[in-house]
Amino acid sequence: MKLYYSPNACSLAPHIVLRELGFAFELIKVDLDQHLTEFNEDFYQFNQKGQVPLLQLDDGSLLTEGAVISQFLVDQSLRKDLLAEINTAGRYEVLSWMNFIASEIHKAYSPFFNESYSEKSKNVYSRTLNKHYAWVDQQLNGQNYLTGTNFTIADIYIFVVTRWADFIGLDLAHFSHLASFMNRISERQTVQDAIAAEAA
Ligand SMILES: N[C@@H](CCC(=O)N[C@@H](CS)C(=O)NCC(=O)O)C(=O)O
């Protein structure tokens, strides 16, 4: 398997999932501005959306959309703790989080990485993020992970996008349960290995 990624981008989530599962994979770095892979190939020939993450299977088939790639990967494994089996309530609880993170949190960060947005528009997105994180912080009150006692792919995904708060100067320190959660996830060996591999 090959994972096309950009350092610290949302592709870090399926990258961590690959390490949690112990799968063999190759990382291919993409320069998103130049649309080039580290081998000087046009990234658009692999993904016309021009976005990471992109997963290429050994048979050459391609899968996009990080939240779906993470689900796909766990379904290829025996690790049902990361995402419960089909037709169980636990699975849909995790998928509900995945959808919330993708549609409400992940995309609310995008304007901060796009120079065409004004400061005024960015302030609107800051307020949106604060509102969502206030709710997330409440959910984490008294529990280690988003869905309770179990670490899942939703914890990985929200960890990856919430790291961006530091990059854009969004202060989330007042959300103490969220802060503890971020520390807890950052202590995992797979998370540290993935971050180090992307920095190499
Ligand atoms: N809907 C996609 C969005 C992926 C996405 O936003 N990727 C960003 C990096 S975090 C990217 O590739 N941006 C470059 C671009 O959109 O041109 C997903 O969830 O996988």
The ligand as a Tripos MOL2 file, in Angstrom:
@<TRIPOS>MOLECULE
LIG
   20    19     1     0     0
SMALL
NO_CHARGES

@<TRIPOS>ATOM
      1 N1        -12.3710   15.9280    1.8080 N.3       1 LIG1
      2 C1        -10.9690   15.6120    1.8510 C.3       1 LIG1
      3 C2        -10.2090   16.8860    2.1320 C.3       1 LIG1
      4 C3         -8.7310   16.6260    2.1520 C.3       1 LIG1
      5 C4         -7.9640   17.9320    2.3400 C.2       1 LIG1
      6 O1         -8.5290   18.9770    2.6780 O.2       1 LIG1
      7 N2         -6.6610   17.8270    2.1450 N.am      1 LIG1
      8 C5         -5.8270   19.0120    2.2080 C.3       1 LIG1
      9 C6         -4.6840   18.8180    3.1930 C.3       1 LIG1
     10 S1         -5.3140   18.6810    4.8630 S.3       1 LIG1
     11 C7         -5.2460   19.2240    0.8280 C.2       1 LIG1
     12 O2         -4.8270   18.2870    0.1730 O.2       1 LIG1
     13 N3         -5.2600   20.4770    0.3910 N.am      1 LIG1
     14 C8         -4.7750   20.8360   -0.9150 C.3       1 LIG1
     15 C9         -5.8790   21.2540   -1.8150 C.2       1 LIG1
     16 O3         -7.0650   21.1910   -1.4380 O.co2     1 LIG1
     17 O4         -5.5510   21.6380   -2.9450 O.co2     1 LIG1
     18 C10       -10.6770   14.5700    2.9250 C.2       1 LIG1
     19 O5        -11.3190   14.6290    3.9810 O.co2     1 LIG1
     20 O6         -9.8060   13.7120    2.7120 O.co2     1 LIG1
@<TRIPOS>BOND
     1     1     2 1
     2     2     3 1
     3     2    18 1
     4     3     4 1
     5     4     5 1
     6     5     6 2
     7     5     7 1
     8     7     8 1
     9     8     9 1
    10     8    11 1
    11     9    10 1
    12    11    12 2
    13    11    13 1
    14    13    14 1
    15    14    15 1
    16    15    16 2
    17    15    17 1
    18    18    19 2
    19    18    20 1
@<TRIPOS>SUBSTRUCTURE
     1 LIG1         1 GROUP 0 **** ****
